[in-house]
Amino acid sequence: MTEADVSGPTKADGNGTEARDGVDLNAARDQLLTPLEEKRRQDDARPDFHHAADADLGLGARARTDLQAKVVDVSKLGKVYPGGTEALRDVSFSIERGHVFCLLGRNGAGKTTLLRILATQLQPSTGRATVFGLDVPREAEKVRTRIAVLPQEARPQMMLSAFDHVRMMCLIRGMPRAEATRRANQILERFDLWEHRNKVCADLSGGMRQRVLLCMALIADPELLFLDEPTIGLDPLGRRQVWAAIRRLTKAGTTVLLTTHYMDEAEHLADNLAIIEKGRVAFLGTVGEAKDVAGVGMRMIVEPLVNGGRREVLHPSSNEEILKIVERSVREGLKVTFQPPSLEEAFINIVGGSIDDEAQ
């Protein structure tokens, strides 16, 4: 298992050569590879396209075998902390290979506890959890060879470059220096960090720093990647950069389990999701199914073309009703605005309350 948080001092020798733990970083940079052509980036937009570089990097190489296998299988999982605090109760779900599975829930609902159990960092109190068919508590060492974890608290070292971070992780994992340099260069280019490779992380945007951490986690070629709120605190552009990186991984066959508080993130990424409420699974399914179960449907706002008139918010239950509302609005010269259902509304309905309710 790999946690993408590398620390360690950088020092200079008497000749001003930058080094860490005996590794000459300036010499390593001299071995940088030539970037691949721009066409590779254009190919990323094709959902059926896999880069040849994915095979070179090993991204998803193991994941493409046995495509039908369940990656994660959880049955009646429970966790009680010392002192009697129950964090999880009777949690059951499974994750298919190559999918993005989102865990949603309020603060303290149990999302991070569940993630840490599956990542072999916590022991469950009851129930069963397997990863690639391996019993998580009993076969933790075997599980760790096939997963990587990017924890919420992971931060890069601000005075080290993107290249330094990724190459050092390669060296930590036992790669020879030349191989570590080659692999670091490849993976930085693969995630559009090539032109920023020699910038210290203090000079990178939040989204770029997060992609550096992702690159570090991916050195281990994980088949299953755990991401705990990977875009927290990022601006909209930075979040979308991370989303693109995640989708690129799943195209190569990697499975991703992530926790998030951003409903639009779950809508954009999730193949399936679970909503955790007070340690239990309140909902399990797709985004569309969550909206259906919660009774969240299309809204139509009918109002005058100019401000000042009466505004109606309607909830049509059929296509015929939608057509009637539109026809009436056209006859009366009114404006109609369609508002599709949102996952946020479904989430609030499923967990049984809203911020306004709790404030009363």
C-alpha positions as CSV (number, residue, x, y, z in Angstrom):
1,M,0.0,0.0,0.0
2,T,1.3,3.5,-0.8
3,E,0.4,6.7,1.0
4,A,1.3,9.6,-1.2
5,D,3.0,11.8,1.4
6,V,6.8,12.0,1.1
7,S,8.9,13.9,3.5
8,G,12.7,14.3,4.0
9,P,15.2,17.1,3.8
10,T,16.9,18.3,0.7
11,K,20.5,19.3,1.1
12,A,23.3,20.8,-1.1
13,D,26.9,19.5,-1.3
14,G,29.9,21.8,-1.4
15,N,29.5,22.3,-5.2
16,G,25.9,23.4,-4.9
17,T,24.6,20.1,-6.3
18,E,21.1,19.4,-4.9
19,A,20.8,15.9,-3.3
20,R,18.6,14.0,-0.9
21,D,19.7,10.8,0.9
22,G,22.7,10.5,-1.5
23,V,20.6,10.9,-4.6
24,D,21.9,13.6,-7.1
25,L,18.6,15.2,-8.2
26,N,20.2,17.6,-10.7
27,A,21.9,14.7,-12.4
28,A,18.5,12.9,-12.5
29,R,16.9,15.9,-14.2
30,D,19.5,15.7,-16.9
31,Q,18.1,12.4,-17.9
32,L,14.6,13.8,-18.7
33,L,12.8,12.2,-21.6
34,T,11.3,14.0,-24.6
35,P,7.5,14.5,-24.3
36,L,5.2,12.6,-26.5
37,E,3.3,14.4,-29.2
38,E,0.2,16.6,-28.5
39,K,-1.9,14.0,-30.2
40,R,-1.9,11.8,-27.1
41,R,-3.7,14.5,-25.1
42,Q,-6.3,14.8,-27.8
43,D,-6.8,11.0,-27.6
44,D,-7.7,11.4,-23.9
45,A,-11.1,12.7,-25.0
46,R,-11.9,9.4,-26.6
47,P,-13.7,7.2,-24.1
48,D,-12.6,4.0,-25.9
49,F,-8.9,5.0,-26.3
50,H,-6.1,3.6,-24.2
51,H,-2.6,5.0,-24.5
52,A,0.3,2.8,-25.3
53,A,2.0,4.7,-22.4
54,D,-0.5,3.2,-20.0
55,A,1.1,-0.2,-20.7
56,D,4.6,1.2,-20.3
57,L,3.6,2.7,-17.0
58,G,1.7,-0.3,-15.9
59,L,-1.4,1.7,-15.2
60,G,-4.2,-0.7,-15.0
61,A,-2.1,-3.6,-16.4
62,R,-3.1,-6.0,-13.7
63,A,-6.6,-4.6,-13.5
64,R,-7.4,-5.7,-17.1
65,T,-7.2,-9.4,-16.2
66,D,-10.4,-11.1,-14.9
67,L,-12.6,-8.1,-15.8
68,Q,-15.7,-9.7,-14.3
69,A,-14.4,-10.0,-10.7
70,K,-15.6,-7.9,-7.9
71,V,-12.9,-5.7,-6.5
72,V,-14.5,-5.0,-3.2
73,D,-17.2,-7.1,-1.4
74,V,-18.5,-5.9,2.0
75,S,-21.0,-7.8,4.1
76,K,-22.6,-6.6,7.4
77,L,-19.5,-4.7,8.3
78,G,-19.5,-2.9,11.7
79,K,-17.0,-0.8,13.7
80,V,-17.2,0.1,17.4
81,Y,-14.4,2.3,18.8
82,P,-13.1,1.9,22.3
83,G,-15.5,3.7,24.6
84,G,-18.6,2.4,22.8
85,T,-18.9,4.8,19.8
86,E,-20.5,2.9,16.9
87,A,-19.1,4.2,13.6
88,L,-20.5,1.6,11.3
89,R,-23.4,-0.9,11.4
90,D,-24.4,-3.7,9.0
91,V,-22.7,-2.0,5.9
92,S,-22.9,-4.1,2.8
93,F,-22.0,-3.3,-0.9
94,S,-19.7,-4.4,-3.7
95,I,-17.6,-2.6,-6.3
96,E,-17.0,-3.8,-9.8
97,R,-13.6,-3.5,-11.5
98,G,-12.9,-0.3,-13.4
99,H,-15.7,1.6,-11.6
100,V,-15.7,4.8,-9.6
101,F,-17.6,4.2,-6.4
102,C,-18.4,7.3,-4.3
103,L,-19.1,7.3,-0.5
104,L,-21.4,10.2,0.4
105,G,-22.5,11.3,3.9
106,R,-22.4,14.1,6.4
107,N,-19.4,14.8,8.6
108,G,-19.0,11.9,11.1
109,A,-21.3,9.6,9.1
110,G,-18.6,6.9,8.9
111,K,-17.2,7.4,5.4
112,T,-13.5,7.7,6.4
113,T,-13.8,4.8,8.9
114,L,-15.1,2.6,6.1
115,L,-12.4,3.6,3.7
116,R,-9.7,3.0,6.4
117,I,-11.0,-0.5,7.1
118,L,-10.9,-1.4,3.4
119,A,-7.4,0.1,3.1
120,T,-6.2,-2.2,6.0
121,Q,-5.6,0.7,8.3
122,L,-8.4,-0.3,10.8
123,Q,-9.8,-3.6,12.0
124,P,-13.6,-4.0,11.7
125,S,-15.5,-5.1,14.8
126,T,-18.0,-7.3,12.9
127,G,-18.8,-8.5,9.4
128,R,-16.6,-9.4,6.5
129,A,-14.7,-7.4,3.9
130,T,-12.7,-8.7,0.9
131,V,-10.6,-6.9,-1.7
132,F,-9.8,-9.0,-4.8
133,G,-11.2,-12.0,-2.9
134,L,-8.7,-11.5,-0.1
135,D,-9.9,-11.2,3.5
136,V,-8.9,-7.7,4.5
137,P,-8.1,-8.3,8.2
138,R,-6.5,-11.7,7.7
139,E,-4.6,-11.1,4.4
140,A,-3.8,-7.4,4.9
141,E,-0.2,-7.7,3.5
142,K,-1.4,-9.2,0.3
143,V,-4.1,-6.6,-0.1
144,R,-1.6,-3.8,0.4
145,T,0.4,-4.9,-2.6
146,R,-2.6,-4.2,-4.9
147,I,-3.9,-0.9,-3.5
148,A,-2.8,2.7,-2.9
149,V,-4.3,5.4,-0.6
150,L,-4.3,9.2,-1.0
151,P,-5.5,10.4,2.4
152,Q,-7.3,13.6,2.9
153,E,-4.4,15.1,5.0
154,A,-1.7,14.3,2.4
155,R,0.3,17.4,1.3
156,P,3.3,17.8,-0.9
157,Q,6.6,19.3,0.4
158,M,6.4,22.8,-0.8
159,M,10.2,23.3,-1.6
160,L,10.5,20.1,-3.7
161,S,9.6,19.9,-7.3
162,A,7.0,17.7,-8.9
163,F,9.8,15.6,-10.4
164,D,11.5,15.3,-7.0
165,H,8.4,13.9,-5.4
166,V,7.6,11.3,-7.9
167,R,11.2,10.1,-8.5
168,M,11.8,9.9,-4.7
169,M,8.7,7.7,-4.4
170,C,10.1,5.4,-7.1
171,L,13.4,5.2,-5.2
172,I,11.6,4.4,-2.0
173,R,9.9,1.5,-3.7
174,G,13.3,0.1,-4.7
175,M,13.6,1.1,-8.3
176,P,17.2,1.6,-9.7
177,R,18.0,5.3,-10.3
178,A,17.8,5.2,-14.1
179,E,14.4,3.3,-14.0
180,A,13.1,5.7,-11.3
181,T,14.0,8.7,-13.5
182,R,12.4,7.1,-16.6
183,R,9.2,6.2,-14.8
184,A,8.9,9.6,-13.0
185,N,9.2,11.3,-16.3
186,Q,6.6,9.1,-18.0
187,I,4.0,9.5,-15.3
188,L,4.4,13.2,-15.0
189,E,3.9,13.6,-18.7
190,R,1.0,11.2,-18.6
191,F,-0.8,13.5,-16.2
192,D,0.0,16.8,-18.0
193,L,2.7,17.9,-15.5
194,W,5.7,17.6,-17.8
195,E,6.1,21.4,-18.4
196,H,5.8,21.9,-14.6
197,R,8.1,19.1,-13.6
198,N,10.9,21.3,-12.2
199,K,8.7,23.8,-10.4
200,V,8.7,23.6,-6.6
201,C,5.2,22.7,-5.4
202,A,4.9,26.1,-3.7
203,D,4.6,27.5,-7.3
204,L,2.0,25.0,-8.5
205,S,-1.8,25.4,-8.3
206,G,-3.9,23.4,-5.9
207,G,-5.0,21.1,-8.8
208,M,-1.5,20.5,-9.9
209,R,-0.3,19.7,-6.4
210,Q,-3.1,17.1,-6.1
211,R,-2.1,15.6,-9.4
212,V,1.5,15.3,-8.1
213,L,0.1,13.3,-5.1
214,L,-1.9,11.1,-7.5
215,C,1.3,10.4,-9.5
216,M,3.1,9.4,-6.4
217,A,0.3,7.0,-5.4
218,L,0.3,5.5,-8.9
219,I,3.9,4.5,-8.8
220,A,2.8,1.3,-7.2
221,D,0.5,0.5,-10.1
222,P,-2.5,0.0,-7.9
223,E,-5.5,-1.9,-9.0
224,L,-7.6,-0.2,-6.4
225,L,-7.1,3.5,-5.5
226,F,-8.6,5.0,-2.3
227,L,-9.2,8.8,-2.5
228,D,-10.4,10.6,0.7
229,E,-11.9,13.9,-0.4
230,P,-9.3,14.4,-3.2
231,T,-10.6,17.8,-4.3
232,I,-11.3,19.5,-1.0
233,G,-10.3,23.2,-1.1
234,L,-9.6,23.2,-4.8
235,D,-11.0,25.8,-7.2
236,P,-13.4,24.7,-9.9
237,L,-10.6,24.3,-12.5
238,G,-8.4,22.4,-10.1
239,R,-11.3,20.0,-9.3
240,R,-11.9,19.3,-13.0
241,Q,-8.2,18.6,-13.5
242,V,-8.4,16.0,-10.8
243,W,-11.7,14.6,-12.2
244,A,-10.0,14.2,-15.6
245,A,-7.1,12.3,-14.0
246,I,-9.5,10.0,-12.2
247,R,-11.4,9.2,-15.4
248,R,-8.1,8.5,-17.2
249,L,-7.3,5.9,-14.5
250,T,-10.6,4.1,-14.8
251,K,-10.2,4.0,-18.6
252,A,-7.0,2.1,-18.0
253,G,-8.8,-0.4,-15.7
254,T,-8.1,1.0,-12.2
255,T,-10.9,0.9,-9.7
256,V,-11.5,4.0,-7.6
257,L,-13.2,4.4,-4.3
258,L,-13.6,8.0,-3.2
259,T,-15.3,10.0,-0.5
260,T,-16.6,13.5,-1.2
261,H,-18.9,16.2,0.1
262,Y,-19.3,17.7,-3.4
263,M,-22.5,16.4,-4.9
264,D,-21.6,17.6,-8.4
265,E,-18.4,15.6,-8.1
266,A,-20.3,12.5,-7.4
267,E,-22.7,13.2,-10.3
268,H,-19.8,13.7,-12.6
269,L,-17.7,10.7,-11.6
270,A,-19.8,8.0,-9.8
271,D,-20.7,4.8,-11.6
272,N,-22.3,3.8,-8.3
273,L,-22.6,5.4,-4.9
274,A,-23.5,4.7,-1.3
275,I,-25.0,7.3,1.1
276,I,-23.8,6.7,4.6
277,E,-26.0,8.1,7.4
278,K,-25.2,7.5,11.1
279,G,-23.0,4.5,10.2
280,R,-25.5,2.7,8.0
281,V,-26.1,2.5,4.3
282,A,-29.1,4.8,3.6
283,F,-28.9,4.3,-0.1
284,L,-27.0,2.2,-2.6
285,G,-27.2,2.5,-6.4
286,T,-26.6,4.9,-9.2
287,V,-27.0,8.7,-9.3
288,G,-30.2,8.3,-11.3
289,E,-31.6,5.7,-8.9
290,A,-30.9,8.0,-6.0
291,K,-33.0,10.8,-7.6
292,D,-35.8,8.3,-8.3
293,V,-35.9,6.8,-4.8
294,A,-35.8,10.3,-3.2
295,G,-38.8,11.4,-5.4
296,V,-36.7,14.2,-6.9
297,G,-38.0,15.1,-10.4
298,M,-38.0,17.8,-13.0
299,R,-39.1,21.3,-11.9
300,M,-40.6,23.8,-14.2
301,I,-40.5,27.5,-13.3
302,V,-43.2,29.6,-15.0
303,E,-43.0,33.4,-14.7
304,P,-43.6,36.5,-16.7
305,L,-41.1,37.6,-19.3
306,V,-40.5,40.8,-17.2
307,N,-40.0,41.0,-13.5
308,G,-42.9,41.7,-11.2
309,G,-45.5,39.0,-11.9
310,R,-46.4,35.8,-10.1
311,R,-43.8,33.0,-10.3
312,E,-44.9,29.3,-10.2
313,V,-42.7,26.3,-9.4
314,L,-44.3,23.2,-10.8
315,H,-43.4,19.5,-10.5
316,P,-44.8,17.7,-13.6
317,S,-45.2,13.9,-13.2
318,S,-45.4,13.0,-16.9
319,N,-44.4,14.2,-20.4
320,E,-48.0,15.0,-21.1
321,E,-48.1,17.4,-18.1
322,I,-44.9,19.0,-19.3
323,L,-46.4,19.6,-22.7
324,K,-49.6,21.1,-21.2
325,I,-47.5,23.5,-19.1
326,V,-45.5,24.6,-22.1
327,E,-48.6,25.1,-24.3
328,R,-50.3,27.2,-21.6
329,S,-47.1,29.3,-21.1
330,V,-46.9,30.0,-24.9
331,R,-50.5,31.1,-25.1
332,E,-50.1,33.4,-22.1
333,G,-46.8,34.8,-23.1
334,L,-44.9,33.4,-20.1
335,K,-41.3,32.2,-19.7
336,V,-40.6,28.6,-18.8
337,T,-37.4,27.4,-17.2
338,F,-36.6,23.7,-16.8
339,Q,-34.6,22.7,-13.7
340,P,-33.4,19.0,-13.8
341,P,-33.3,17.1,-10.5
342,S,-30.0,17.3,-8.5
343,L,-28.2,14.8,-6.4
344,E,-28.0,17.3,-3.6
345,E,-31.8,17.4,-3.4
346,A,-31.8,13.6,-3.4
347,F,-29.1,13.4,-0.7
348,I,-31.0,15.8,1.6
349,N,-34.3,13.8,1.1
350,I,-32.5,10.5,1.7
351,V,-30.7,11.5,4.9
352,G,-33.9,13.1,6.1
353,G,-33.2,16.7,6.7
354,S,-31.7,19.9,5.5
355,I,-29.6,22.7,6.9
356,D,-32.7,24.8,7.4
357,D,-34.4,22.0,9.3
358,E,-31.5,21.6,11.6
359,A,-31.3,25.3,12.3
360,Q,-34.8,25.4,13.6
